[in-house]
Amino acid sequence: MHSEFIFFACFLLFIGCMLAIDLGVFNKKQHSVGFKEAAIMSAIWVSFALAFYVLLLLKGDMLHQIQSADQLQEVTKLYGQTIPSYVQDFGTSMQYYRQNLALEFITGYVVEYALSVDNIFVMVLIFSAFSVEEKYYHRVLFWGIIGALCLRFLFIFTGAVLLAKFSWVMYVFGAFLIYTGAAMFFGRNEDESLDPENHKVVKFAAKYFPVATEYEGGKFIIKQAGKWFITPLFIVLLVVEFTDLLFAVDSIPAIFSVTKDPYIVFFSNIFAILGLRSMFFLLVNIIHKFQYLKIGLSILLVFIGFKMLAHHYLVQVGFNTLHSLVVILLILSASIIASLLFPKKEN
């Protein structure tokens, strides 16, 4: 546990430094983020994720500080991982473990990153409904991600405890994901709308906090006549946080289908969330062109749910993490290619 704490603390320190540099250097002045800037930031965050993948591939045993065959057996048993029976010596077993750990991370990262795209649809809707100026998008998304980090931490490690104590929770997660995927598929053509005045979060904030009537630049809290008020921009932030909470209910169980190691779930989740802001600015003006993406995401959720329900059978037939990654990439690629080949007709 001591080694896990050190590894986890170093990871959080790295993330904290990157966020501080992002806010304090690259986005010190509030401005509209252009396509080029978003592409550069997206490439940087994806590069960080790939670098972390390489770190796990080479030094993944550092996470749980595995130094003996007994420790390796204990860790793999705890997190439902397997070492092939034909692998006998400790060195080869460790190499296989590191490869599988890295593969679990990158697969979870792809799943979370893909599901985050649906989050972008809703964020565009939120900013439009609340008439937020583009130059304040980044500020809202930045602090929204800070809140998401805390919420995801609670969700993931609570889920890990539940799975460790009650194995049947995996089947609950699987059934829920199949239901969510089916609901997304059948509701894909429904017109999405958002009523700012009647939103639950807006009503809650208006009931318990004094709210300013107008936006005050990029400020979340202001003081008027000796009294503190939250601004409409702060309410937008609350709505974004609430939305992320709803999406976490889908995405976190989905990654638990890939790995039961809560640290890998957290790492893959956080790297994907950190890349969500830049991906938002990258796709905000073209997201509507990917008309078949929601179909792909719905099929993805159903596949993951089925995988959770049939987990033991799939293990017996040799269906592993690499196979899952291939299926996931095929589903996403097919939906993107179909959107490009058969574009939506403009009315």
Phi, psi and omega in degrees: 000327181297316180295322179296321179296318180295314180299315182294319180295319178296321178297312180296323178296318178298314180297318179299318179296317180296319179292322179295318178295319180300311184282320187274340183245299187285333182232040179295322176259134181288128183204165176283127181278121181275174183297317182297313180297319180295321179296319179296313180295323177297316179297322180295313182291323176294322178297320177299317180296317179293324177295322178292324176301315179296320178301314178294325180295324183265324186227031183299335180292344179296332183302309181253009177049058181278123183233358180212164179297325179294319178295319179298316179296321180294316182292314181296325178291320181297320186253017173066027178265158182229143172249127182307143183296335181284348177273117186252312186282153185296319182298314179292322178298320179293320178297318178295319180298315180297318179298317181292322179297314179296321179294321177297319179298309185291328177292314177299322179297315179296317179299311182293319180297319180294314181292336178294336180300321178296329177296327181295320177307314184288322180297319176301318179297318181296310181298323179291316183296324182265006177053048179277134178292144184301327183292348178258359180302311185298320181298315179296314181294324180299306182288336174295323180288326176301314177295323180296323178302315181292315181295318180296322178302312180296314181299312187293311184284334171292317177298322179296319179296317180298316180294325180291325183268328183229097183296335181292345178299329178302321180289326176296314177301315182298313180297321180295319180292322176297317178297315180296317179297318179295319179296321178295319182295311184285341179255014186293333183262002180287141178289122179271135178215161181218125179259103184304321185289330183255009178292141183302319181293320179297315179297320179296313181296318181294332182282324188249351182226145172288127186245131176292150184278336184234158173294143178240067182063228180262016183279143176264329181225137178227164178239122179230129179052042177076009182234139181274138179230147168270147184266165175303331179293326177293323177295321176300319178299318178297320179295319178297317179297317179298319179296316179297325178299319179294319180290329179297330179298331177272310191289322182294312174302327180298319180287331176295344174286340181270316182210148176260000178282110185298332180291318178292321176301315181294313182299312181295322180296314185290318178299321179292318180296320180296328178277354183294322182299309181294325177294326177301310181290335179287324187253352189306324183267354182233000184301329182292343181284339181269072188290336181263004182294320179296326176296316178299317180293323179294319177295322178300314179296319179295318178300313181295319178298316178298320180298323179290321180290324184255026187306308185296320179294318181295325177296318181296325180272002175088016178282113186244189184297322179297319177297319178299316180298319180297315180297316180299314180295323178295317179298312182293317180297318181297318181292323180289314180297318179298322179295324181282324181283327182236072183297152179290134180287131180283134179281000000 
